[in-house]
């Protein structure tokens, strides 16, 4: 079977996965997550993502049931929990940033999760603080930190936890059965225990390669020098072995990044942006805010600035939502290194400065606008003074997850649809004030 993942050349990479690798992974999920007869597993991922495979079939293989959770419910924490509780779900997998949204909602609206026994997180690094918060509120429900890639038939490592780890980084855990993981140097020789190196994989998990792309396949897949007849996959991830035999993730080696739990390659975004009329050169960079995840921004050059909404709409025709930059910055020319390449370090530094620089804009005026600005600042991780009354929530780095957080912060005074339809702060404030006025008139009548 073939799953497509983002490619740096502007074209998706079709990964040719083996049935044996998928089955091995599903069996590991059944064993490590404790899926048994009668259990319900929630399928929360769209079919275009590989994690949907195990979510769909694992329970069915042991006499359980799969609950299909529609994306509209996933995008509303209250509806999501209604589906989980009402469907008697035992096992669910989400990205850590979404689990944070669910925890925030449960803090304000506590409820029992009587059938849930295991939550798996994957797609991005999970913070120790989130694990601590989880077990502080749900001590009886196990948490599994899962790690893997499409090229390795999904997850290759599971860290099953019943309490927060002692280390600052949450481990990736041990490899699943029939999977061999090495941490190697540039010569593919294993590094000493505790030393950093590239994470490479061998065993039944390794896919055949990329369809119709022998050159990329040659660079990433090769014979395993340590096991005759086996093949290696070079992940581009860096990590190290811990003394207890668990893997620890240290970061990426190249331009692949993860934003909001999605693995993307910067080149695909840039190539799509370059095809737009009026864009002469461009670069996409990632900037991070403490405790607020990563934000994707685009710098571009051309004769004149272009309308950000138009750029966003045009990119959205070719790219999924999570690959569309949250903000666009025009420059007459982009900074270059000494050898004439775009200076990405300079742009990343500039992106950080733009995140904290005070903008020349009209500030919030009414009481509702002030309250909204404070809530936006909280969920977006920026200073309140950076938010103007005509600012666009998604231009400031808002995502569907931060929109969910905003709805929770405001006591569900606004919905995700409200924010999508009225993303300008002043317009959203007008909507809220109008509803309050109508409620007042109805009560007086």
N, C-alpha and C positions, 0 to 999 in steps of 0.2 A: 504494500500500500504506500501511497505517497502523501506527505504533508508538506505544505509550502511554508517557508520561513523567510523573513526579510533578507534581501541580498544587497551588497554594497555597490553593485553595478547598476542599480536602478531596476533590476528585474528580480522577482522572488526566486529563492532557491527551492527546488523540489527535492525533498529528502526521500530516498527510496528505503523505506524501513522494512525489516523482516517480520513475518508473522511470529517467528519464534521469539524475537525480542519483545514484541508486544505481549505475548502470552506470558513470558517470564516476568515482565513488569506487573501484569495484572495479578499473577499468583503472589508476587511480593506484596502488593497492595492488600490482597485478601488476608495474608498472614500477618503483616506488620500493623495493619489498621484494625485487625480483629473483626473482619466482615464474616458473618456467619448466616446460617439458615434463618430466614425471617427478617433479616436486617434490611433497612431501607437506605440506599445511597442516593444522594442528591446529585443530579447532573446540572451544574451551574454554568459550565463553559459552553460557548457556542461550538458548533460542529467543526468550524475551521481551525480550532485549536486542538493539539494532540491530547491534552488532558481529558478531553471529552470522551475518549475511547475507554479508559478504565472506569470513568464515572458511569458510562453507559452499561458495560457488560459485567463488571466485577460481581455485583450482587446477584445477577442472573445465573452466574456459574455455580453458586452455592445455595440456590433456593431462596434468594432474597428478592427484593424489588427495587427498581430504579424510579425515582421521582424526577420528572423533567420540570425544572424551575425556569419559567419564562424570564427573559431578560428584563422585562418591565418590572418584575418582582425583585430581581437582583438589584435594580437601580433605586429601590425604596427599602430602607432597612426594616421598617415596620412590616411591609408586605413580605419581605424575605423571611423574617422570623415567623410570621404567620404560616408561611408555606412549610418551613422546617418543623415547627411544632405540630401543625395540623397534619402534615404528612408523616409524622412519627419517624423523622430522619435520624439515623444512627451515625452516619459518616458523611462529612462534607469537606470539600477542599476549596479554599479561596486564596487570594493574594493577601499578604500581610496588611497592606494599606486598607483593604476592604474589611478585614477583621477588626482593624482599629475603628472603623466607622460603626460596625456592629457593637463593639464594646462601648463606644460613646453613647449609642442609643440605649443600650441596656443599663448604663449608669443612670440615665434620666428616666427610663421606663423599665424597671426591673421585672423580669418574668422568668418562670421556670422553663428549663429545656429538658424535659423528663426523659426523652428517648435518645438524646444526643450523647454519644460516648467517645467520639474521636473527631477532632478537627485537624485537617492537614493544611499547611500553608506552603506555598510554592511561588515561583515566578520572580521573587526579589528577596534580598537579604532581610531576615526578620531580626528586629532589635530585641535585646534582652528585656528592655523596659516593657515592651508589648507582651512578652511571655510572662513577666511578673504580674502585669495587670490581668492577664487572662486567668492565671491560677489564683489570684486574689478574689476573683468573682466566680470562677467556675472550677474549683479545685478537683472535682470528680471527673472532669472531662479531659482526656488526654489530648496533647498537642503534638503534632508530627511535623518536623521541619523536613521538607522533601526537596531534593535537588536533582536536576538532570536537564537534558536538552533533547530537542527533536531528533538530532542525529544519533542519540543513544536510546531510542525507543522510549522517550520520556524519562521518568525519574530513575536514578541509579543509586541514590543514597537516601536513607531514612534515619532521622534522629527522633526516636519516640520518647516523649517527655511526660512525666507526671509532676514535675516541678521545674522551676526556673534553673538554668545551669549556673554553676559557680563562676565560670569564665565570663568575660565581658562580651565575647562574640558567641553567638549561638552556633554550636557545631552543625555540620551537615550530616553527621552520623556515619555509620558503617555502610559499605557497599551492600546492595542486595545480592541474593544468591546468583551464581553464574556470571557475575560481573566483576572484572578486575580493574582497579583504579590505580594509576601510578601518578606520582608527583615527580617530574623530571626536569633536567636542565635542557639547554639548547641542543644537546647531542642525544636527547632522549634517554639519558642515563638517570636512574633514580637518584634523587638527592637525599642527604641524611635526614633522619627523623627531626622534625621541627623546622627544617630549612624550607624557604619558599621555592616554588617552582610551578611549571605549567601542569595542569590537571589533564591527563590523557586516559582514555578508556580502551579496554579490550574485553572480549567475551561475546556472549550471545546478543548483547545489547547493541553492538555496533552495526549501523545501517550499511547499505551497499554503496552509498555515495549520493551525489547530486545528479539528477536526471539531465541528460544532454549537456553536461558540463564536466568533461573529463579533466580539465586543468584545475578547477577548484577542488574536484575530488582528489586529484593527485596531491595537492598541497595539504589537505586535511586528513586523508585516509592513507594508511601505509601498513606494511606487514609488521606484526608485533615481534620485535627482536628477542623477547623474553619467553614467548610461547609459540611454538611451531604451528603453523597453519592458521593462526589467529591474525586479526587485523586491529590496528590502532586507530582511534579518532582523537585528533588534537583539538581540544575544546576552545583554546584561547583564554580560558579562565586560569587564574592563579590561586594557589592554596598551599596548605602544608598539612602534614600528618601530626596529630596530637599523640601524646604518649599512650593514651588508652585505645589507639587504633582508629580514631574518628578523624574525618576530614574537616578542615576549616577553610572557608572561602576567604580570599584576600582581595579579589578584584578581577577586572578584565585587562587584557594585554593590548587591545586594538580599539578600533572605533565602534565596536559593538557596545551598546549601552542598554540598560534597562530603565524604563521610565514607566511608573505606575504598573509595574509588574510585567510589562511587555518587552520582549527582546527585539531590538531594532538595530539597524545599521545606518549611521549618519549619511552615508553615500546615497542611499535610496531617496532620502528626503531632499538632499541637495540636487540630485539629478532631475527630480520632478519639478523642483522650484526653478531650475535653470531653463526648463522648457516653457515657462510662462513669459508672455510678452512684457517687455520692459525690465526684465531681470538680466543684468550683464554678468554678474558673478555673485556667488553666495557661499555661505557657510552656516551650518547648524551646530550649535553648541549646547551643552547641558550645564546648567547651574543648579546648585543645591542650596536649600535652606535647612538649617538645623531643625530636626523633628518635623519637617514638612516635605520631605522627599525631594525629588528632582524635577526640574522644569526645563522644557525644551524651547530654545529660542532660535530665531533665524536672523542673520545679518545678510543684507544684499546691497548691491550697487547697481546703478542705472542712471539714466538722465534725470529722473525726478522720483520723489517718493510715490509709492503706490498705495491704494486703499487697502488697509489691513484686512477688512472683512472680505473684499474681493479676492485677495490672496488666499485667505483661509478657505473660502468657498471653492476656488479652483483646485487647491491641493486636495480638498475633501472629495473631489471627483475621482482622484486616482489613488489616494492613500486612506487607510483607516483612520478613525478619529484620533487614536493614541499617537499617530505619527505626524499629526499636523502641529507645527509649533504654536505655542501659546501666545507668542508676541513676535512681531517683525520690526527690525530696526534698519532704516536706510542709511547708507553712507555713500559719499561720492566715490570713494574707493575703499577697498578692504586692506587692512595692514598686511604686509608681506614680510617673510623672513629673508635672511641674507641670500638664500638660494632661490628666491622668487616664489616660494609657496605661500599660501595663505597662512598667516600667523594665528593659529588656533588658540595658542596660549594667551595671546594678547586679547583676542575676542572673548575668551572665557573670563578673563579678568574684567573686561569691559562689561560683560553681562552681569557680573557680580556687582559692579558699581551702579549699573542701571537699576538693579533690584533695590538698592538702598538710597539712591539719589532722590531728593525731593523734587517733585515735578511742579511746573508752573501751571496750575489748574485751579478752577473754582472749587472750593471745598464744599462739603455737605452743609446745607442751610437749615432744613427743618429738623424737628426732633426725630422723626422717623428716619430721615437720611443719616443723621448722626448715629442712631442705633444700628442701622444697616452697615455703615462704614466700620463701626467697631466690630461687628460680627464678621464682615469680610476680612478685616485685618487679622482676626483670630484664626480663621480657617485657612487663609492664604499665607500666613506667616510673614506679613509685611507690616510696616508701621502705618497707623491710621492716617497720618498726615500725607501719605503717598496716594490716598484714594480721593478722587474728585467725584463730584456729583454726576458727571457725564462719563465716568469710566465704565468700561465693559468688563463684567466679571471674568469672562474667559480670556480677555486680553491680558488681565493681570495674573494669569497663571491658573485660573480655575479649571477644574476637571469635573467629571461626573461624580467622582468620589468626594471632592471638596464641596460640591453642590449638596450632596447628601449630608455632609457635616454641617453645612449652613442651615439646612432645613431642621436638623436636630437642635442646633444652637438657638434658633429662633422659635423653638417650640412648635414646629410644623406650621408656622404662620404662612410659610410659602412652600410650594412643592417644587420638585425638579422641573416640571413643565412650566411653572410660573417663571422660574429663573431662565429657562431656555427661551421663553417668549418675551421676557422683559429683562435682558442681561445688563441694561444700563441702570446704575444705582438709583438715579432720580426717578426713572420710570417704574422701577420695582417699588420704591417708596410710595409713589402715587397709587399703585395697585393696592398696597396694604392699607393706605389711608382710606381709599374708596370703599374697601370691604368693611373697615371699622365703622365708617359713616353709615353704611347701609344697615349694619347690625344694630347700630344705635337707633336709627329711624324705626326699624322693625320692632325693637323692644319697647320704644316709647308709644308705638301705635297699639 
